[in-house]
Amino acid sequence: MKTRFITLFVSSLFLLLAGCATAPSPQQYTAAEEGDAAAQYLLGTHYQTGKGVEKDYSEARQWYELAAAQGHAEAQNSLGNFYKNGLGGDFSFEKAVYWYEKAAMQELPAAQNNLGLMYLQGEGVKANFEEALYWWEAAANQGEREAQYNLGVANMQIKENPQEAEKWWLQAAEQGHRNAQQALGTLYDTEPTLQDAERSLYWFKKAAKQGATVAQYKVGIAYFGGKGVKPNARIARQWFMDAAEKNHPASLYTLGVIHDNGAGVKQNRALANAYYGKACTAGHARACELYEQ
């Protein structure tokens, strides 16, 4: 018994290290071909991502199918993703739901979240909001941040319960979920029962530093107008520029206003007009009125 335990331990350790390697090893292929579900799943991830091998969705799918058929939860979830997006073979919402459910019943949080999305959208299954909530809560209670974010959205937009939305978004945001951080910034900025300028800026900053465009604009607005922070035109302008680089209409327009009026910078009508032009092209109506062609 002791010898068998050591053998199993060494085998599992080897597969773990092989999965971290740049390319699959011959031993990993051998284990997969001999029916080891963990090795099959790891080979699937290599071919899906192109890590150490040429990316091949069809090959990845074949390995996921072999592992999934043996009950490997992560492989079942990955196979669900492949069916949902038509990667490496057939597209089927119904089969995606089938595999998500298999993995979800094994309490895999990512699969529970994915199954919740299918129930919300009515893809491969009859739409059922309560069922979506059930699976998201199952995943969220295991710390799945995407499910926590989705519960926040559902509570805010469908159940109209900002306090419950706040609870779930906080859990996701504290795990670094960018959209949850931005959502909290908006919640504390606009929700009458929860308004808090400093908390709003705190979460907008968190999201902005991860590249969230709207959050970058909102941080700029806060510094420009002194909302929840001491006014600082230089810092505000930098955040507007970060968002403007991604063609954010309001940021482009605001930069136009800043240079048009010399707000914290030397007045430059030509540069202001250039920003108005870009904002107009991006769909900002007021910028179109100010733009001089």
C-alpha positions as CSV (number, residue, x, y, z in Angstrom):
1,M,0.0,0.0,0.0
2,K,2.8,2.4,0.9
3,T,4.6,1.7,-2.4
4,R,1.4,2.3,-4.3
5,F,0.8,5.6,-2.5
6,I,4.3,6.8,-3.4
7,T,3.9,5.8,-7.0
8,L,0.6,7.7,-7.3
9,F,2.2,10.7,-5.6
10,V,5.2,10.8,-7.9
11,S,2.9,10.3,-10.9
12,S,0.7,13.2,-9.9
13,L,3.7,15.4,-9.2
14,F,5.2,14.6,-12.5
15,L,1.9,15.6,-14.4
16,L,1.7,18.8,-12.4
17,L,5.3,19.8,-13.4
18,A,4.7,18.7,-17.0
19,G,1.7,20.9,-17.2
20,C,3.9,23.9,-16.2
21,A,6.6,23.1,-18.7
22,T,6.9,25.0,-22.0
23,A,5.9,22.0,-24.1
24,P,4.3,18.6,-23.3
25,S,6.8,15.9,-22.6
26,P,6.8,12.4,-24.2
27,Q,5.8,11.0,-20.8
28,Q,2.8,13.3,-20.7
29,Y,1.6,12.0,-24.1
30,T,2.1,8.5,-23.0
31,A,0.0,9.0,-19.9
32,A,-2.7,10.7,-21.9
33,E,-2.7,7.9,-24.5
34,E,-3.0,5.3,-21.7
35,G,-6.1,7.1,-20.4
36,D,-4.9,9.4,-17.7
37,A,-7.6,12.1,-17.5
38,A,-5.4,14.7,-15.9
39,A,-2.8,14.3,-18.6
40,Q,-5.5,14.4,-21.3
41,Y,-6.8,17.7,-19.9
42,L,-3.3,19.2,-19.7
43,L,-2.7,18.3,-23.4
44,G,-5.9,20.0,-24.2
45,T,-4.8,23.2,-22.6
46,H,-1.5,23.1,-24.4
47,Y,-3.2,22.8,-27.8
48,Q,-5.9,25.4,-26.9
49,T,-3.3,28.0,-25.9
50,G,-0.5,27.1,-28.2
51,K,1.8,26.7,-25.2
52,G,4.8,24.7,-26.5
53,V,2.9,23.3,-29.5
54,E,1.1,24.8,-32.5
55,K,-2.3,26.0,-31.5
56,D,-4.9,23.5,-32.7
57,Y,-8.5,23.7,-31.4
58,S,-9.4,20.5,-33.0
59,E,-6.7,18.6,-31.2
60,A,-7.5,20.4,-28.0
61,R,-11.1,19.4,-28.3
62,Q,-10.2,15.7,-28.8
63,W,-8.2,15.6,-25.6
64,Y,-10.9,17.5,-23.7
65,E,-13.5,15.0,-24.9
66,L,-11.4,12.0,-23.7
67,A,-10.9,13.6,-20.2
68,A,-14.5,14.9,-19.9
69,A,-15.8,11.4,-20.7
70,Q,-13.9,10.2,-17.6
71,G,-15.5,12.8,-15.4
72,H,-12.7,15.4,-15.4
73,A,-14.6,18.6,-14.3
74,E,-12.2,21.1,-15.8
75,A,-12.2,19.3,-19.1
76,Q,-16.0,19.2,-19.1
77,N,-16.1,22.9,-18.6
78,S,-13.5,23.5,-21.3
79,L,-15.5,21.2,-23.6
80,G,-18.6,23.3,-22.9
81,N,-16.7,26.4,-23.9
82,F,-15.7,24.8,-27.1
83,Y,-19.2,23.8,-28.0
84,K,-20.6,27.2,-27.0
85,N,-18.1,29.0,-29.3
86,G,-17.8,26.3,-32.0
87,L,-14.1,25.9,-31.5
88,G,-12.4,22.9,-33.2
89,G,-15.7,21.4,-34.3
90,D,-19.4,21.6,-33.9
91,F,-21.2,24.5,-32.4
92,S,-24.0,23.5,-30.0
93,F,-25.5,25.4,-27.1
94,E,-27.3,22.2,-26.1
95,K,-24.0,20.3,-25.8
96,A,-22.4,23.2,-24.0
97,V,-25.1,23.1,-21.4
98,Y,-24.7,19.3,-21.1
99,W,-21.0,19.6,-20.3
100,Y,-21.3,22.7,-18.1
101,E,-24.0,20.9,-16.1
102,K,-21.7,17.8,-15.7
103,A,-18.9,20.0,-14.3
104,A,-21.3,22.2,-12.3
105,M,-22.7,19.1,-10.5
106,Q,-19.1,18.4,-9.4
107,E,-19.1,21.9,-7.9
108,L,-16.7,23.5,-10.3
109,P,-17.3,27.2,-9.8
110,A,-16.4,28.3,-13.4
111,A,-18.8,25.8,-14.8
112,Q,-21.5,26.9,-12.4
113,N,-21.1,30.4,-13.5
114,N,-21.2,29.4,-17.2
115,L,-24.3,27.4,-16.6
116,G,-25.9,30.4,-15.0
117,L,-25.2,32.5,-18.1
118,M,-26.8,29.9,-20.3
119,Y,-30.0,29.9,-18.2
120,L,-30.0,33.7,-18.2
121,Q,-29.7,34.0,-21.9
122,G,-31.8,30.9,-22.8
123,E,-29.0,29.3,-24.8
124,G,-29.4,25.6,-25.1
125,V,-31.9,25.6,-22.4
126,K,-35.2,27.4,-21.5
127,A,-34.4,30.8,-20.0
128,N,-34.8,30.7,-16.3
129,F,-33.6,33.7,-14.2
130,E,-34.1,31.9,-10.9
131,E,-32.0,29.0,-12.1
132,A,-29.3,31.4,-13.3
133,L,-29.3,32.9,-9.8
134,Y,-29.0,29.5,-8.2
135,W,-25.9,28.5,-10.2
136,W,-24.3,31.9,-9.8
137,E,-24.8,31.8,-6.0
138,A,-23.3,28.3,-5.9
139,A,-20.2,29.6,-7.7
140,A,-20.1,32.9,-5.9
141,N,-20.2,31.2,-2.5
142,Q,-17.1,29.3,-3.6
143,G,-15.3,32.6,-4.4
144,E,-15.9,32.7,-8.1
145,R,-15.5,36.4,-8.8
146,E,-17.2,36.3,-12.3
147,A,-20.3,34.9,-10.7
148,Q,-20.1,37.5,-7.9
149,Y,-20.0,40.2,-10.5
150,N,-22.9,38.7,-12.4
151,L,-25.0,38.5,-9.2
152,G,-24.3,42.2,-8.7
153,V,-25.5,43.0,-12.2
154,A,-28.6,40.9,-11.7
155,N,-29.5,42.5,-8.4
156,M,-28.9,46.0,-9.7
157,Q,-30.6,45.7,-13.1
158,I,-33.3,43.1,-12.7
159,K,-34.1,42.9,-9.0
160,E,-33.4,46.6,-8.4
161,N,-31.6,45.9,-5.1
162,P,-28.5,48.2,-4.9
163,Q,-27.6,47.0,-1.5
164,E,-27.4,43.3,-2.6
165,A,-25.5,44.4,-5.7
166,E,-23.0,46.2,-3.6
167,K,-22.5,43.1,-1.5
168,W,-21.6,40.9,-4.4
169,W,-19.6,43.5,-6.3
170,L,-17.5,44.2,-3.2
171,Q,-16.6,40.5,-3.1
172,A,-15.6,40.4,-6.7
173,A,-13.8,43.8,-6.6
174,E,-11.7,42.8,-3.7
175,Q,-10.5,39.9,-5.8
176,G,-9.4,42.4,-8.5
177,H,-12.4,42.1,-10.8
178,R,-12.1,45.2,-13.0
179,N,-15.7,45.5,-14.1
180,A,-16.9,45.0,-10.5
181,Q,-14.6,47.8,-9.4
182,Q,-15.9,50.1,-12.0
183,A,-19.5,49.1,-11.2
184,L,-18.9,50.0,-7.5
185,G,-17.5,53.4,-8.6
186,T,-20.6,54.0,-10.5
187,L,-22.8,52.8,-7.7
188,Y,-21.2,55.1,-5.1
189,D,-21.4,57.9,-7.6
190,T,-25.0,57.7,-8.7
191,E,-27.1,55.6,-6.3
192,P,-28.8,58.0,-3.9
193,T,-28.9,55.6,-0.9
194,L,-25.2,54.8,-1.3
195,Q,-23.5,57.9,-2.6
196,D,-20.0,58.4,-1.4
197,A,-17.6,60.5,-3.4
198,E,-14.4,59.1,-1.8
199,R,-15.5,55.5,-2.0
200,S,-16.5,56.1,-5.6
201,L,-13.1,57.5,-6.5
202,Y,-11.4,54.7,-4.6
203,W,-13.0,52.0,-6.8
204,F,-12.8,54.0,-10.0
205,K,-9.1,54.3,-9.4
206,K,-8.7,50.5,-8.9
207,A,-10.5,49.9,-12.2
208,A,-8.7,52.7,-14.0
209,K,-5.3,51.3,-13.1
210,Q,-6.4,48.0,-14.8
211,G,-7.3,49.9,-17.9
212,A,-11.1,50.3,-17.6
213,T,-11.8,53.2,-19.9
214,V,-14.9,54.6,-18.3
215,A,-13.2,54.5,-14.9
216,Q,-10.2,56.4,-16.3
217,Y,-12.6,59.1,-17.5
218,K,-14.4,59.2,-14.1
219,V,-11.1,59.5,-12.2
220,G,-10.2,62.4,-14.5
221,I,-13.6,64.1,-13.8
222,A,-13.0,63.6,-10.0
223,Y,-9.6,65.3,-10.1
224,F,-10.8,68.0,-12.5
225,G,-13.7,69.0,-10.3
226,G,-12.4,68.1,-6.9
227,K,-15.0,65.5,-6.3
228,G,-13.8,63.3,-3.4
229,V,-10.3,64.6,-3.8
230,K,-8.3,67.8,-4.0
231,P,-8.5,69.2,-7.5
232,N,-5.5,68.6,-9.7
233,A,-5.7,69.5,-13.3
234,R,-2.5,67.8,-14.3
235,I,-3.6,64.4,-12.9
236,A,-7.0,64.9,-14.4
237,R,-5.6,65.5,-17.8
238,Q,-3.4,62.4,-17.7
239,W,-6.4,60.2,-16.9
240,F,-8.4,61.8,-19.7
241,M,-5.5,61.1,-22.1
242,D,-5.4,57.5,-21.0
243,A,-9.1,57.1,-21.9
244,A,-8.8,59.2,-25.0
245,E,-6.1,56.9,-26.4
246,K,-8.9,54.3,-26.6
247,N,-11.1,56.8,-28.5
248,H,-13.4,57.5,-25.5
249,P,-15.7,60.3,-26.8
250,A,-16.2,62.2,-23.5
251,S,-12.5,62.1,-22.7
252,L,-11.6,63.5,-26.1
253,Y,-14.2,66.2,-25.8
254,T,-13.0,67.1,-22.3
255,L,-9.5,67.4,-23.5
256,G,-10.8,69.8,-26.2
257,V,-12.5,71.9,-23.5
258,I,-9.3,71.9,-21.4
259,H,-7.1,73.2,-24.2
260,D,-9.8,75.5,-25.6
261,N,-10.1,77.3,-22.2
262,G,-6.5,76.9,-21.0
263,A,-7.6,75.0,-17.9
264,G,-4.4,74.1,-16.2
265,V,-2.5,74.2,-19.5
266,K,-1.5,76.9,-22.0
267,Q,-4.5,77.7,-24.2
268,N,-4.2,76.0,-27.6
269,R,-7.2,76.4,-29.9
270,A,-5.7,74.3,-32.7
271,L,-5.2,71.3,-30.4
272,A,-8.6,71.8,-28.8
273,N,-10.2,71.7,-32.3
274,A,-8.3,68.5,-33.1
275,Y,-9.7,66.9,-30.0
276,Y,-13.2,68.1,-30.9
277,G,-12.8,66.6,-34.3
278,K,-11.8,63.2,-32.8
279,A,-14.6,63.3,-30.3
280,C,-17.1,64.2,-33.0
281,T,-16.0,61.3,-35.1
282,A,-16.4,59.1,-32.0
283,G,-20.0,60.3,-31.8
284,H,-19.9,63.2,-29.3
285,A,-22.7,65.6,-30.3
286,R,-21.4,68.7,-28.5
287,A,-17.9,68.2,-29.9
288,C,-19.4,68.2,-33.4
289,E,-21.0,71.6,-32.7
290,L,-17.6,73.1,-31.6
291,Y,-15.5,71.4,-34.2
292,E,-14.3,73.8,-37.0
293,Q,-13.4,71.9,-40.1
